[in-house]
Amino acid sequence: MNVKEIYGQLPALESKRLIMRKVTMNDAEDMFAYASNNEVSRYVTWEAHRSLCETKDFIRFILQNYEDKKIAPWGIEHKESGKLIGTIDFVSWQVDHHSAEIGYVLAPEYWGSGLMTEAAQKIIAYGFQNMNLVRIQARCFVENSGSERVMQKAGMSFEGIIRKGMFVKGKHQDLKLYSLIK
């Protein structure tokens, strides 16, 4: 199993309330609505989007990754509203080590609803069943209790704190590390 096999034909995945599917340019306004929110960008590596044009540039980057069969996110579509409410992906995949890391972002109006846990569980199951993974991990800034709860509810175990594990937005961040073993 390799990156090109999975990401060459990134499959749509469905859960009770969500569809994880390829992002399209039609998602630009929905994505901009959450990606421009400073509370959303507070705990991620990227800055809040300043314009719809910036969001469209990001979507073009995603579309090029799909085309090049590189790692790229699933868009999270809320079945009830039909809106794109976030993304989730394997932000890294160590094929030879059968290990990957997930990352995710969700529109704030859906925080605390269990939707991201639902998406994470679906992606984790896909990784174990289709990507020959033995270990899946996730990290979050130590103060990001919402993301930590997603990891816990998705069945991951706390492994520790990676001190000064990432330099983001001009400062070193301590990270909490969680994982799940097949």
C-alpha positions as a Markdown table, in Angstrom:
| # | Residue | x | y | z |
|---|---|---|---|---|
| 1 | Met | 0.0 | 0.0 | 0.0 |
| 2 | Asn | 1.4 | 3.4 | -0.9 |
| 3 | Val | 0.4 | 7.1 | -1.0 |
| 4 | Lys | -0.4 | 7.1 | -4.7 |
| 5 | Glu | -2.7 | 4.1 | -4.4 |
| 6 | Ile | -4.8 | 5.7 | -1.6 |
| 7 | Tyr | -4.7 | 9.3 | -2.7 |
| 8 | Gly | -5.0 | 8.6 | -6.5 |
| 9 | Gln | -8.6 | 7.6 | -5.9 |
| 10 | Leu | -9.4 | 9.1 | -2.5 |
| 11 | Pro | -12.6 | 7.4 | -1.5 |
| 12 | Ala | -15.7 | 9.1 | 0.0 |
| 13 | Leu | -16.4 | 7.8 | 3.5 |
| 14 | Glu | -19.7 | 8.0 | 5.2 |
| 15 | Ser | -20.8 | 8.0 | 8.9 |
| 16 | Lys | -24.1 | 8.6 | 10.5 |
| 17 | Arg | -24.1 | 12.4 | 10.1 |
| 18 | Leu | -21.1 | 13.0 | 7.8 |
| 19 | Ile | -19.7 | 12.4 | 4.4 |
| 20 | Met | -15.9 | 12.7 | 4.1 |
| 21 | Arg | -15.1 | 13.4 | 0.5 |
| 22 | Lys | -12.8 | 15.3 | -1.8 |
| 23 | Val | -12.8 | 19.1 | -1.4 |
| 24 | Thr | -14.0 | 21.0 | -4.4 |
| 25 | Met | -13.9 | 24.6 | -5.5 |
| 26 | Asn | -17.6 | 24.8 | -4.7 |
| 27 | Asp | -16.6 | 24.5 | -1.0 |
| 28 | Ala | -14.7 | 27.8 | -1.0 |
| 29 | Glu | -17.4 | 29.9 | 0.8 |
| 30 | Asp | -18.1 | 27.2 | 3.4 |
| 31 | Met | -14.3 | 26.8 | 4.1 |
| 32 | Phe | -13.7 | 30.5 | 4.2 |
| 33 | Ala | -16.5 | 30.8 | 6.8 |
| 34 | Tyr | -14.5 | 28.7 | 9.3 |
| 35 | Ala | -11.0 | 29.2 | 8.1 |
| 36 | Ser | -11.3 | 33.0 | 8.5 |
| 37 | Asn | -12.2 | 32.6 | 12.2 |
| 38 | Asn | -9.4 | 33.5 | 14.6 |
| 39 | Glu | -10.7 | 31.0 | 17.2 |
| 40 | Val | -10.5 | 28.2 | 14.6 |
| 41 | Ser | -6.9 | 29.1 | 13.6 |
| 42 | Arg | -5.8 | 29.6 | 17.2 |
| 43 | Tyr | -4.6 | 26.0 | 17.7 |
| 44 | Val | -3.4 | 25.1 | 14.1 |
| 45 | Thr | -0.2 | 25.8 | 12.2 |
| 46 | Trp | -1.8 | 28.2 | 9.7 |
| 47 | Glu | -3.1 | 31.8 | 10.1 |
| 48 | Ala | -6.8 | 32.7 | 9.6 |
| 49 | His | -7.7 | 33.2 | 6.0 |
| 50 | Arg | -7.9 | 36.9 | 5.2 |
| 51 | Ser | -9.9 | 36.6 | 2.0 |
| 52 | Leu | -12.0 | 34.2 | -0.1 |
| 53 | Cys | -9.2 | 34.4 | -2.6 |
| 54 | Glu | -6.8 | 33.0 | 0.0 |
| 55 | Thr | -9.2 | 30.1 | 0.6 |
| 56 | Lys | -9.5 | 29.4 | -3.1 |
| 57 | Asp | -5.7 | 29.3 | -3.4 |
| 58 | Phe | -5.7 | 26.7 | -0.6 |
| 59 | Ile | -8.3 | 24.7 | -2.4 |
| 60 | Arg | -6.3 | 24.8 | -5.6 |
| 61 | Phe | -3.3 | 23.5 | -3.6 |
| 62 | Ile | -5.5 | 20.6 | -2.3 |
| 63 | Leu | -6.8 | 19.9 | -5.8 |
| 64 | Gln | -3.3 | 19.8 | -7.2 |
| 65 | Asn | -2.4 | 17.3 | -4.4 |
| 66 | Tyr | -5.3 | 15.1 | -5.5 |
| 67 | Glu | -4.1 | 15.3 | -9.1 |
| 68 | Asp | -0.5 | 14.5 | -8.1 |
| 69 | Lys | -1.7 | 11.6 | -5.9 |
| 70 | Lys | -0.2 | 13.2 | -2.8 |
| 71 | Ile | -1.6 | 13.3 | 0.8 |
| 72 | Ala | -4.6 | 15.7 | 0.9 |
| 73 | Pro | -7.5 | 16.2 | 3.2 |
| 74 | Trp | -11.0 | 14.8 | 3.1 |
| 75 | Gly | -13.6 | 17.6 | 3.3 |
| 76 | Ile | -16.2 | 17.0 | 6.0 |
| 77 | Glu | -19.7 | 17.5 | 4.7 |
| 78 | His | -22.6 | 17.7 | 7.2 |
| 79 | Lys | -25.3 | 15.5 | 5.7 |
| 80 | Glu | -28.2 | 17.6 | 7.2 |
| 81 | Ser | -27.0 | 20.9 | 5.8 |
| 82 | Gly | -24.9 | 19.8 | 2.9 |
| 83 | Lys | -22.2 | 22.3 | 4.0 |
| 84 | Leu | -18.5 | 21.7 | 4.2 |
| 85 | Ile | -17.8 | 22.1 | 8.0 |
| 86 | Gly | -14.2 | 21.1 | 8.2 |
| 87 | Thr | -11.4 | 18.8 | 7.0 |
| 88 | Ile | -9.6 | 15.7 | 8.3 |
| 89 | Asp | -6.6 | 13.9 | 6.9 |
| 90 | Phe | -3.5 | 11.9 | 7.5 |
| 91 | Val | -1.1 | 14.8 | 7.8 |
| 92 | Ser | 1.8 | 12.4 | 7.6 |
| 93 | Trp | 2.1 | 8.7 | 6.6 |
| 94 | Gln | 5.2 | 6.7 | 7.3 |
| 95 | Val | 4.5 | 3.8 | 4.9 |
| 96 | Asp | 7.5 | 1.7 | 5.9 |
| 97 | His | 6.7 | 2.1 | 9.6 |
| 98 | His | 2.9 | 1.5 | 9.2 |
| 99 | Ser | 2.3 | 4.7 | 11.1 |
| 100 | Ala | 0.4 | 7.8 | 10.4 |
| 101 | Glu | -0.8 | 11.0 | 12.1 |
| 102 | Ile | -4.2 | 12.6 | 11.7 |
| 103 | Gly | -5.1 | 16.2 | 11.8 |
| 104 | Tyr | -8.4 | 18.0 | 11.7 |
| 105 | Val | -10.3 | 21.3 | 11.8 |
| 106 | Leu | -14.0 | 22.0 | 12.4 |
| 107 | Ala | -16.3 | 25.0 | 12.1 |
| 108 | Pro | -16.9 | 26.4 | 15.6 |
| 109 | Glu | -20.7 | 26.1 | 15.4 |
| 110 | Tyr | -20.2 | 22.3 | 15.4 |
| 111 | Trp | -17.7 | 22.1 | 18.3 |
| 112 | Gly | -18.8 | 19.9 | 21.2 |
| 113 | Ser | -21.3 | 18.0 | 19.0 |
| 114 | Gly | -19.3 | 14.8 | 18.6 |
| 115 | Leu | -19.0 | 15.3 | 14.9 |
| 116 | Met | -15.2 | 15.5 | 14.8 |
| 117 | Thr | -15.0 | 12.3 | 16.9 |
| 118 | Glu | -17.3 | 10.7 | 14.4 |
| 119 | Ala | -15.1 | 11.8 | 11.5 |
| 120 | Ala | -11.9 | 10.7 | 13.4 |
| 121 | Gln | -13.2 | 7.3 | 14.1 |
| 122 | Lys | -14.1 | 6.8 | 10.5 |
| 123 | Ile | -10.7 | 7.9 | 9.3 |
| 124 | Ile | -8.9 | 5.8 | 11.9 |
| 125 | Ala | -10.9 | 2.7 | 10.8 |
| 126 | Tyr | -10.0 | 3.4 | 7.2 |
| 127 | Gly | -6.3 | 3.7 | 8.1 |
| 128 | Phe | -6.2 | 0.4 | 9.9 |
| 129 | Gln | -8.4 | -1.5 | 7.3 |
| 130 | Asn | -7.0 | 0.0 | 4.1 |
| 131 | Met | -3.6 | 1.6 | 4.7 |
| 132 | Asn | -1.9 | -1.3 | 6.5 |
| 133 | Leu | -1.4 | 1.0 | 9.6 |
| 134 | Val | -0.5 | -0.4 | 13.0 |
| 135 | Arg | -0.2 | 3.0 | 14.7 |
| 136 | Ile | -2.2 | 6.2 | 14.3 |
| 137 | Gln | -1.3 | 9.3 | 16.3 |
| 138 | Ala | -2.5 | 12.8 | 16.8 |
| 139 | Arg | -1.0 | 15.9 | 18.5 |
| 140 | Cys | -2.4 | 19.1 | 19.8 |
| 141 | Phe | -1.2 | 22.2 | 21.5 |
| 142 | Val | -1.3 | 21.5 | 25.3 |
| 143 | Glu | -4.1 | 24.1 | 25.8 |
| 144 | Asn | -6.4 | 22.7 | 23.1 |
| 145 | Ser | -8.7 | 20.8 | 25.3 |
| 146 | Gly | -11.3 | 20.3 | 22.5 |
| 147 | Ser | -8.9 | 18.5 | 20.3 |
| 148 | Glu | -7.7 | 16.5 | 23.2 |
| 149 | Arg | -11.2 | 15.3 | 23.9 |
| 150 | Val | -11.6 | 14.2 | 20.3 |
| 151 | Met | -8.5 | 12.1 | 20.6 |
| 152 | Gln | -9.7 | 10.6 | 23.9 |
| 153 | Lys | -13.2 | 9.9 | 22.5 |
| 154 | Ala | -11.8 | 8.4 | 19.4 |
| 155 | Gly | -10.1 | 5.8 | 21.6 |
| 156 | Met | -6.5 | 7.1 | 21.6 |
| 157 | Ser | -4.3 | 6.9 | 24.6 |
| 158 | Phe | -2.2 | 9.7 | 26.0 |
| 159 | Glu | 1.5 | 9.1 | 25.5 |
| 160 | Gly | 3.0 | 12.3 | 26.9 |
| 161 | Ile | 4.0 | 15.9 | 26.2 |
| 162 | Ile | 6.4 | 16.8 | 23.5 |
| 163 | Arg | 8.1 | 19.8 | 25.0 |
| 164 | Lys | 8.8 | 22.6 | 22.5 |
| 165 | Gly | 7.7 | 20.2 | 19.8 |
| 166 | Met | 6.7 | 22.7 | 17.2 |
| 167 | Phe | 7.6 | 26.3 | 16.3 |
| 168 | Val | 4.4 | 27.9 | 15.2 |
| 169 | Lys | 3.4 | 31.6 | 14.8 |
| 170 | Gly | 6.7 | 32.8 | 16.3 |
| 171 | Lys | 6.8 | 30.6 | 19.4 |
| 172 | His | 7.6 | 27.1 | 20.5 |
| 173 | Gln | 4.5 | 25.0 | 21.4 |
| 174 | Asp | 4.3 | 22.1 | 23.7 |
| 175 | Leu | 2.2 | 19.3 | 22.2 |
| 176 | Lys | 0.2 | 16.5 | 23.7 |
| 177 | Leu | 0.7 | 13.2 | 21.9 |
| 178 | Tyr | -2.0 | 10.6 | 21.7 |
| 179 | Ser | -2.1 | 7.3 | 19.7 |
| 180 | Leu | -4.0 | 4.2 | 18.9 |
| 181 | Ile | -2.5 | 0.8 | 18.1 |
| 182 | Lys | -4.2 | -1.7 | 15.9 |
